[in-house]
Amino acid sequence: MTAITSAKPAPKASARLEARISADLHAMLKRAAELQGRTMTDFVVSAVQTAALQAIDQQEVIRLSLTDQERFADALLSPPAAPPALRRALDRHDDLLRSE
């Protein structure tokens, strides 16, 4: 008879973050965490994660000048003709799909 044991999931890797902050900021963070019924660690980690995601999102947005926006819209509405090599590749692709 063999014993069956349930495997525990591997713990997530973690890293430590330390920061020196003023006593006033520490008190503010502590109060905010208490108001939300959270630990200070949970409050700070959540706030830092939100700020990091927002910073990343802002950098990933493509910003175009008005002229560039118009050029982009024109290219979508009136795309240039496909060059011969692309046209041949598309025709070959269509042939392969029809032969299946």
C-alpha positions in Angstrom: 0.0 0.0 0.0 1.4 3.4 -1.0 0.8 6.6 0.8 -0.8 9.5 -1.1 0.5 12.9 -0.2 -0.7 16.2 -1.7 2.0 18.2 -3.2 2.2 21.8 -2.0 2.6 24.4 -4.7 6.0 25.9 -4.8 6.2 29.3 -3.1 6.5 32.3 -5.3 9.9 33.9 -5.3 10.1 37.2 -3.5 12.5 40.1 -3.2 13.0 42.7 -0.5 12.6 46.4 -1.1 13.8 49.0 1.4 13.4 52.7 1.4 14.2 55.5 3.7 11.2 57.8 4.2 10.4 60.7 6.4 8.5 60.1 9.7 5.6 62.2 8.3 5.3 60.0 5.2 5.6 56.9 7.4 2.7 58.1 9.6 0.6 59.0 6.5 1.1 55.5 5.0 0.3 53.9 8.3 -2.9 55.9 8.6 -3.9 55.1 5.1 -3.3 51.4 5.5 -5.3 51.4 8.8 -8.2 53.2 7.1 -8.3 50.5 4.5 -7.9 47.7 7.1 -4.7 46.5 5.5 -1.2 46.0 6.7 1.2 48.7 5.8 3.2 46.3 3.7 0.1 45.3 1.8 -0.9 48.9 1.3 2.6 50.0 0.1 3.0 47.0 -2.2 -0.4 47.6 -3.8 0.3 51.3 -4.2 3.7 50.7 -5.7 2.3 48.1 -8.1 -0.4 50.5 -9.3 2.1 53.3 -9.8 4.4 51.0 -11.7 1.7 49.7 -14.0 0.5 53.2 -14.7 4.1 54.4 -15.5 4.6 51.5 -17.9 1.2 52.0 -19.6 2.0 55.7 -20.1 5.2 54.8 -21.9 3.6 52.2 -24.1 1.1 54.6 -25.5 2.1 55.8 -29.0 2.0 59.6 -29.1 1.7 61.1 -32.6 1.6 64.7 -33.7 -1.5 65.8 -35.6 0.4 65.5 -38.9 1.5 61.9 -38.0 -2.0 61.0 -37.0 -3.3 62.2 -40.4 -0.6 60.2 -42.2 -1.4 57.1 -40.2 -5.1 57.5 -40.9 -4.4 58.0 -44.6 -2.2 54.9 -44.8 -5.0 52.9 -43.2 -7.7 54.3 -45.5 -5.6 54.2 -48.7 -2.8 51.6 -48.2 0.0 51.6 -50.9 -0.1 48.8 -53.4 1.7 45.6 -52.4 5.1 45.2 -53.8 5.6 42.4 -56.3 7.4 40.1 -53.8 4.5 40.5 -51.3 2.0 39.9 -54.0 3.7 36.6 -55.0 3.8 35.5 -51.4 0.1 36.2 -51.0 -0.7 34.3 -54.2 1.4 31.4 -53.0 -0.4 31.4 -49.7 -3.8 31.4 -51.4 -2.6 28.5 -53.6 -1.5 26.5 -50.6 -4.9 27.1 -48.8 -6.9 26.0 -51.9 -4.9 22.8 -52.3 -5.8 21.5 -48.8 
